[in-house]
């Protein structure tokens, strides 16, 4: 797959963006996306293209539900279960993909809107992006106190940054699962 962002089915193999967003300390950078498909969708990996200064960059990523689903205003509300990656650190001055693979996959609902968020601890992180290209209000930033997420998302700052954030998704496997029971007869019962 070439450069890509948002919900994808495979990891992008080329950088997305023509510029670097120099992240500030104690900030969250978010984008509003609509989850593809219908029904339960598993997220197996999230990430972005970026680099750091000569000092390691520290950050975490997560999904949030959208207030617009209920209130008409659009900003992150509730953290999606199992979506916070926990603290990640790396140091590399050359832009590269920064993937995170989930052990326990968060589940999103196809057709619903979610905010993908990147929270930063310091100003050492740079994210590949385009300066414009996304509707104002669908890209936001907000102050945080790392590692906490914002408690005042409704007072965010609208941006037009089109970041290299991505998430790999797939429909959640379904089907009936019957555990083995040697005493359970599944065939015809023979009269004796």
C-alpha positions as CSV (number, residue, x, y, z in Angstrom):
1,X,0.0,0.0,0.0
2,X,1.3,3.5,-0.8
3,X,0.9,6.5,1.4
4,X,-2.4,6.3,3.3
5,X,-4.1,7.6,6.5
6,X,-7.3,7.0,8.5
7,X,-8.8,3.5,8.6
8,X,-6.8,1.1,6.4
9,X,-6.7,-2.6,5.9
10,X,-2.9,-2.9,5.7
11,X,0.0,-0.9,7.0
12,X,1.0,2.1,4.8
13,X,4.5,1.7,3.4
14,X,5.1,5.3,2.3
15,X,5.1,8.5,4.3
16,X,1.9,10.6,4.2
17,X,2.4,14.3,4.2
18,X,4.8,16.9,2.9
19,X,5.7,18.7,6.2
20,X,6.3,18.0,9.9
21,X,4.0,18.9,12.7
22,X,6.3,19.8,15.6
23,X,4.2,18.6,18.6
24,X,4.1,20.6,21.8
25,X,4.5,19.2,25.2
26,X,1.3,18.2,27.0
27,X,-0.9,18.4,23.9
28,X,-3.4,16.0,22.3
29,X,-3.8,16.0,18.5
30,X,-7.0,14.4,17.2
31,X,-8.8,13.6,14.0
32,X,-12.4,12.7,13.5
33,X,-12.9,9.6,11.4
34,X,-16.0,7.4,10.4
35,X,-15.4,3.7,11.0
36,X,-15.9,1.7,7.8
37,X,-18.2,-1.2,7.4
38,X,-21.0,-2.2,9.7
39,X,-21.2,-4.0,12.9
40,X,-18.1,-4.7,15.1
41,X,-14.7,-3.7,13.7
42,X,-11.5,-4.8,15.4
43,X,-8.5,-2.4,15.4
44,X,-5.3,-4.4,15.3
45,X,-2.7,-1.6,14.8
46,X,-2.5,2.2,15.0
47,X,0.4,4.5,14.2
48,X,1.7,7.5,12.2
49,X,4.8,8.6,10.2
50,X,7.2,10.7,12.2
51,X,10.5,11.3,13.9
52,X,12.0,12.8,17.0
53,X,14.7,15.3,18.0
54,X,18.0,14.0,19.3
55,X,16.1,13.2,22.5
56,X,13.5,10.4,22.7
57,X,9.9,11.3,22.0
58,X,7.2,10.1,24.5
59,X,3.5,9.7,23.5
60,X,0.4,7.5,23.5
61,X,-2.5,7.0,21.2
62,X,-6.2,6.1,21.6
63,X,-9.7,6.3,20.2
64,X,-12.6,8.3,21.7
65,X,-16.3,8.4,20.9
66,X,-17.7,11.6,19.4
67,X,-19.9,14.0,21.3
68,X,-21.7,14.8,18.0
69,X,-23.4,11.4,18.0
70,X,-25.5,12.6,20.9
71,X,-25.2,16.4,21.3
72,X,-24.7,17.9,17.9
73,X,-21.3,19.2,19.0
74,X,-18.2,17.4,17.7
75,X,-15.3,16.6,20.1
76,X,-13.9,13.6,21.8
77,X,-15.9,12.3,24.8
78,X,-15.3,8.7,26.1
79,X,-12.1,6.7,25.8
80,X,-12.8,3.5,23.8
81,X,-12.1,0.4,25.9
82,X,-8.6,-1.2,25.2
83,X,-7.7,1.6,22.8
84,X,-5.1,3.5,24.9
85,X,-1.7,2.2,23.8
86,X,0.0,3.2,27.0
87,X,3.3,5.1,26.9
88,X,5.5,4.7,23.8
89,X,9.0,6.1,23.4
90,X,11.4,6.2,20.5
91,X,14.3,8.2,19.2
92,X,15.1,8.5,15.5
93,X,15.8,11.7,13.6
94,X,14.7,10.2,10.2
95,X,10.9,10.0,9.5
96,X,9.6,6.5,9.7
97,X,6.5,4.6,10.5
98,X,5.6,4.3,14.2
99,X,3.3,1.4,14.5
100,X,1.7,0.0,17.7
101,X,0.1,-3.5,17.6
102,X,-2.7,-4.2,20.1
103,X,-2.7,-7.3,22.3
104,X,-6.3,-6.9,23.2
105,X,-8.0,-5.3,20.2
106,X,-10.4,-2.4,20.7
107,X,-13.7,-2.8,19.1
108,X,-15.4,0.0,17.1
109,X,-18.8,0.1,15.4
110,X,-18.9,0.4,11.6
111,X,-20.6,3.7,10.5
112,X,-20.0,5.5,13.8
113,X,-17.6,8.4,14.2
114,X,-14.5,8.3,16.4
115,X,-11.7,10.6,17.3
116,X,-8.2,9.2,16.9
117,X,-5.9,10.9,19.4
118,X,-2.1,11.3,19.9
119,X,-1.1,12.6,23.3
120,X,2.5,14.0,23.8
121,X,4.7,14.3,26.8
122,X,7.3,16.6,25.4
123,X,8.1,18.7,22.3
124,X,10.5,16.1,20.7
125,X,7.9,14.5,18.4
126,X,7.3,15.5,14.8
127,X,4.4,14.0,12.8
128,X,4.3,13.9,9.0
129,X,1.3,15.8,7.7
130,X,-0.2,18.2,5.2
131,X,-0.7,21.8,6.6
132,X,-4.3,21.8,5.2
133,X,-6.6,19.3,3.7
134,X,-9.0,18.3,6.4
135,X,-12.1,20.3,7.4
136,X,-11.6,22.6,10.4
137,X,-13.2,20.9,13.3
138,X,-12.3,17.4,12.1
139,X,-8.7,18.0,13.2
140,X,-8.2,19.5,16.7
141,X,-5.7,20.0,19.4
142,X,-6.2,20.4,23.1
143,X,-4.1,20.9,26.3
144,X,-3.5,17.9,28.5
145,X,-1.3,17.0,31.4
146,X,0.5,13.9,30.1
147,X,-0.2,11.0,30.5
148,X,-3.8,12.1,31.2
149,X,-6.1,12.9,28.4
150,X,-8.0,16.2,28.2
151,X,-10.9,16.8,30.6
152,X,-12.1,19.8,28.5
153,X,-12.3,18.5,24.9
154,X,-15.2,20.9,24.2
155,X,-12.8,23.9,24.4
156,X,-10.3,22.5,21.9
157,X,-8.6,24.4,19.1
158,X,-9.8,23.6,15.5
159,X,-7.0,22.8,13.0
160,X,-6.8,21.9,9.3
161,X,-3.8,19.6,9.8
162,X,-4.1,16.4,7.7
163,X,-1.9,14.1,9.8
164,X,-0.4,10.7,8.9
165,X,-2.4,8.9,11.6
166,X,-3.7,5.4,10.6
167,X,-5.5,2.5,12.1
168,X,-5.7,-1.1,10.6
169,X,-9.2,-2.5,11.0
170,X,-11.1,-5.7,10.1
171,X,-14.6,-7.0,10.7
172,X,-14.7,-8.8,14.0
173,X,-14.7,-12.6,13.5
174,X,-18.1,-14.0,14.5
175,X,-19.8,-17.3,14.5
176,X,-21.1,-19.8,17.0
177,X,-18.5,-21.5,19.2
178,X,-19.5,-24.7,21.0
179,X,-17.0,-26.0,23.5
180,X,-16.1,-29.7,23.5
181,X,-18.2,-31.8,25.8
182,X,-17.7,-35.6,25.6
183,X,-21.2,-36.2,27.3
184,X,-23.0,-34.1,24.7
185,X,-24.6,-36.1,21.9
186,X,-25.1,-34.2,18.7
187,X,-26.2,-37.1,16.6
188,X,-29.5,-39.0,16.5
189,X,-30.5,-40.8,19.6
190,X,-31.0,-44.5,18.9
191,X,-33.9,-46.2,20.5
192,X,-32.9,-49.3,22.5
